[in-house]
């Protein structure tokens, strides 16, 4: 797997994990926290995904020695058009829509993140991720778009008669990550122990 493909898969995996995080059961669950995550996270992951796309297109231009038109700025807009001429399977129109979406988030002139056009839904992010992954297939960087799915597990342990190994009455192990074609690719885990009240 190339470094660019690895970057793409990690980017998609982290975006899918971020989508499930607000739904994870939390003893201190906050609807405000969930609402704020829904507002901020999709746009942040789109910025990262488009950066990976830009790097893939720039590398393709260099590796394939595609001539760069004189007096043409070396930016994402032109990279999309120039690579699309060399690779007919690239949907330049859709990639420009993804780029415009990125620009609406990254280059806004005000500080109102909830203004219409500034927020991004998880569905719109997923659509953009698939479009970017299709570019990787068209450029020959990956053979196909794998299934990348987030997962979450919680393993509670309750010690009724004796305390646990660290003197805890209860322990919860949380595990969250992403799988590529059923193989774990990204994984985070966290353990919380609940100790009995200390004697006075």
C-alpha positions as CSV (number, residue, x, y, z in Angstrom):
1,X,0.0,0.0,0.0
2,X,1.4,3.4,-1.0
3,X,1.8,6.2,1.5
4,X,-0.9,8.2,-0.3
5,X,-3.4,5.3,-0.2
6,X,-2.6,4.9,3.5
7,X,-3.3,8.6,4.0
8,X,-6.6,8.2,2.2
9,X,-7.7,5.2,4.2
10,X,-6.8,6.8,7.5
11,X,-8.6,10.0,6.5
12,X,-11.8,8.1,5.6
13,X,-11.5,5.8,8.7
14,X,-11.1,8.8,11.1
15,X,-14.1,10.5,9.5
16,X,-16.2,7.4,9.9
17,X,-15.1,7.1,13.6
18,X,-15.9,10.8,14.2
19,X,-19.4,10.1,12.9
20,X,-20.1,7.4,15.5
21,X,-18.5,9.2,18.5
22,X,-21.6,11.4,19.3
23,X,-23.7,8.2,19.5
24,X,-21.4,6.5,22.0
25,X,-23.1,5.9,25.4
26,X,-21.5,8.2,27.9
27,X,-22.5,8.4,31.6
28,X,-22.0,12.2,31.3
29,X,-23.8,12.4,27.9
30,X,-24.5,15.9,26.8
31,X,-26.8,16.9,24.0
32,X,-24.9,20.1,23.7
33,X,-21.6,18.2,23.2
34,X,-23.2,16.0,20.5
35,X,-24.7,19.0,18.7
36,X,-21.4,20.8,18.7
37,X,-19.5,17.8,17.3
38,X,-22.1,17.4,14.6
39,X,-21.5,21.0,13.7
40,X,-17.7,21.0,13.6
41,X,-16.4,17.5,12.8
42,X,-17.6,16.9,9.2
43,X,-16.1,20.1,7.9
44,X,-12.7,19.4,9.6
45,X,-12.6,15.9,8.0
46,X,-13.4,17.4,4.6
47,X,-10.5,19.7,4.8
48,X,-8.2,16.8,5.5
49,X,-9.6,14.7,2.7
50,X,-9.3,17.4,0.1
51,X,-5.6,18.0,1.2
52,X,-5.0,14.3,0.5
53,X,-6.7,14.6,-2.9
54,X,-4.6,17.7,-3.7
55,X,-1.4,15.8,-2.9
56,X,-2.5,12.8,-5.0
57,X,-3.1,15.0,-8.0
58,X,0.2,16.9,-7.6
59,X,2.1,13.7,-7.3
60,X,0.4,12.3,-10.5
61,X,1.3,15.4,-12.5
62,X,4.9,15.0,-11.3
63,X,5.2,11.2,-11.8
64,X,3.6,11.2,-15.2
65,X,5.5,14.4,-16.3
66,X,2.2,16.0,-17.4
67,X,3.1,19.4,-19.0
68,X,1.9,22.3,-17.0
69,X,0.4,25.1,-19.1
70,X,2.5,28.4,-18.9
71,X,1.1,31.2,-16.8
72,X,-1.2,28.8,-15.0
73,X,-1.4,28.8,-11.2
74,X,-0.4,25.6,-9.5
75,X,-3.5,25.2,-7.4
76,X,-6.2,22.5,-6.9
77,X,-8.5,24.1,-9.4
78,X,-6.0,23.7,-12.2
79,X,-4.7,20.4,-11.0
80,X,-8.2,18.9,-11.3
81,X,-8.6,20.2,-14.9
82,X,-5.1,19.2,-16.0
83,X,-5.3,15.7,-14.6
84,X,-8.9,15.2,-15.9
85,X,-7.6,15.8,-19.4
86,X,-5.0,13.1,-19.0
87,X,-7.4,10.7,-17.1
88,X,-10.9,10.6,-18.7
89,X,-12.3,8.6,-15.8
90,X,-11.9,11.6,-13.5
91,X,-15.2,13.5,-12.9
92,X,-13.8,17.0,-12.9
93,X,-17.2,18.6,-12.4
94,X,-17.9,16.7,-9.2
95,X,-14.3,17.3,-7.9
96,X,-14.8,21.0,-8.4
97,X,-18.0,20.8,-6.4
98,X,-16.0,19.1,-3.6
99,X,-13.3,21.8,-3.9
100,X,-16.0,24.5,-3.7
101,X,-17.4,22.8,-0.6
102,X,-14.0,22.8,1.0
103,X,-13.5,26.5,0.1
104,X,-16.9,27.4,1.7
105,X,-15.5,25.9,5.0
106,X,-11.9,26.9,4.8
107,X,-12.1,30.4,3.3
108,X,-15.1,32.0,4.9
109,X,-14.8,35.6,5.7
110,X,-16.8,35.6,8.8
111,X,-16.7,33.8,12.1
112,X,-20.2,32.3,12.1
113,X,-19.7,28.5,11.7
114,X,-23.5,27.8,11.7
115,X,-24.2,30.1,8.8
116,X,-25.9,28.3,5.9
117,X,-23.3,27.0,3.5
118,X,-20.6,26.7,6.2
119,X,-21.9,23.5,7.8
120,X,-21.5,20.1,6.3
121,X,-23.6,17.0,6.9
122,X,-22.2,13.6,7.5
123,X,-23.9,12.4,4.3
124,X,-22.3,15.2,2.2
125,X,-18.9,14.3,3.7
126,X,-19.4,10.6,2.9
127,X,-20.3,11.6,-0.7
128,X,-17.1,13.7,-1.0
129,X,-15.0,10.9,0.5
130,X,-16.3,8.4,-2.1
131,X,-15.6,10.9,-4.9
132,X,-12.1,11.3,-3.7
133,X,-11.6,7.6,-3.4
134,X,-12.8,7.2,-7.0
135,X,-9.9,9.5,-8.0
136,X,-7.5,7.1,-6.4
137,X,-8.9,4.3,-8.4
138,X,-8.8,6.3,-11.6
139,X,-5.1,7.3,-11.0
140,X,-4.2,3.6,-10.3
141,X,-3.3,4.3,-6.7
142,X,-5.7,1.7,-5.4
143,X,-7.5,-1.1,-7.3
144,X,-10.9,-0.6,-5.8
145,X,-12.6,1.3,-3.0
146,X,-12.6,-0.9,0.1
147,X,-15.3,-1.0,2.7
148,X,-14.2,1.3,5.5
149,X,-16.5,1.0,8.5
150,X,-16.3,2.5,12.1
151,X,-17.0,0.3,15.1
152,X,-17.5,0.8,18.8
153,X,-17.4,-1.7,21.6
154,X,-17.9,-1.3,25.4
155,X,-16.9,-4.1,27.7
156,X,-18.2,-3.6,31.2
157,X,-16.9,-5.7,34.2
158,X,-18.7,-5.6,37.5
159,X,-17.1,-7.0,40.6
160,X,-19.9,-7.9,43.0
161,X,-18.2,-10.0,45.7
162,X,-14.5,-9.1,45.4
163,X,-12.9,-5.9,44.2
164,X,-11.1,-6.0,40.8
165,X,-7.3,-6.2,40.4
166,X,-6.9,-2.4,41.0
167,X,-9.4,-2.3,43.8
168,X,-12.3,-1.2,41.5
169,X,-15.9,-2.1,41.9
170,X,-16.6,-1.7,38.2
171,X,-14.6,-1.2,35.0
172,X,-15.5,-0.2,31.5
173,X,-13.3,-0.7,28.5
174,X,-14.2,1.4,25.5
175,X,-12.8,0.5,22.0
176,X,-13.4,2.5,18.9
177,X,-11.8,2.2,15.5
178,X,-12.3,1.6,11.8
179,X,-12.1,-1.6,9.7
180,X,-11.0,-1.9,6.1
181,X,-12.7,-4.9,4.6
182,X,-13.3,-6.4,8.1
183,X,-9.6,-6.0,9.2
184,X,-8.9,-3.5,12.0
185,X,-7.0,-0.5,10.5
186,X,-7.4,2.2,13.3
187,X,-8.1,1.5,16.9
188,X,-8.3,3.6,20.1
189,X,-9.2,2.2,23.5
190,X,-9.8,3.7,26.9
191,X,-10.5,2.1,30.3
192,X,-12.4,3.7,33.2
193,X,-12.4,2.1,36.6
194,X,-14.9,3.0,39.3
195,X,-13.5,2.7,42.8
196,X,-15.6,2.1,45.9
197,X,-16.0,5.1,48.3
198,X,-12.9,5.4,50.5
199,X,-13.5,4.6,54.2
200,X,-13.7,7.7,56.4
